[in-house]
Amino acid sequence: MTRFAMRAARLAGVAGWLLGWRPDEFWRATPAELAAVLRAARGEDAPDAGLDARELTRLMAAMPDRGGRGGGKRDG
């Protein structure tokens, strides 16, 4: 496996785990889009005004918790 392929596979895994992206979403994203999303996930591009309740509700609906990390009910 080439160095590029190894790094791309690792980054695709991070995008899937951290962002909930499926492989096709990762491969359709441009490097600039991926970098922007990762910066925002790290809080580097956080808006000064914060988040209002409507936006929080929209984000929670778009990215529901899957359990495990960060609390929530675990199976078993």
N, C-alpha and C positions, 0 to 999 in steps of 0.2 A: 504494500500500500504506500502511495506517495505521501510526502510530508503534508501537502495540501489536503489530500483526502482525509488523512488522520485528523488534522485540525478542523476541517469542515464538519466531519462526523461528530467531533467533540462539541463544537459550537452548536450544531443542530440539536444535540442532546440537551445542552444548556437552554436553548430556546424552547424546547419542549417542556423541560422541567420547570424553568423559571417563569416563562411567559405563557405556557399552555399551548404553544404552537404545534400544529401537526407538521409533518415533513414538507408537504406541499406549500404550506404557509412560509416556512423557513426558506425554501428554495425560490419562492416568488419575491421575497423581500430583497431590496437592494442593500449593499453594505451600509450605505448612509442611513437607510431606514432602521436596520438592525442596530447600528451604533446609537441612533437617537432613542430607540426604545430601551436599550440597555442603560444609557445615561439617565433616562427618566426613572427606570427601575431602581437605580442606585441613589436617586434623589438629587442628582446633579442639575437637572432641569426643572426643579420644583417651582411652581408658580408662587409669586410673592403673596398673593391674596389667599392662598390655601384652597380648600375644597369645600364647596357648598353641599348641602344635604342632597340636592337633586343629582349632582354629579357623582356623589358617593353611592347613591342608590343605583344609578346607571352602571357604574363600574362593578358593583357587587353582583348585579344581574348578569353582566357580561363575563365575569370571572368568579364563579361560585367556588367556595372552599371545597376541597376534595378530602378533607380530614387528614389526620396524621400530623404534619408540620403545623405549628401555630395553634394547637389545641383542636378542639372538635372531638366528635365521637369516633372511636376506633372500633374496627371489627374484631370480634374474638373475645 
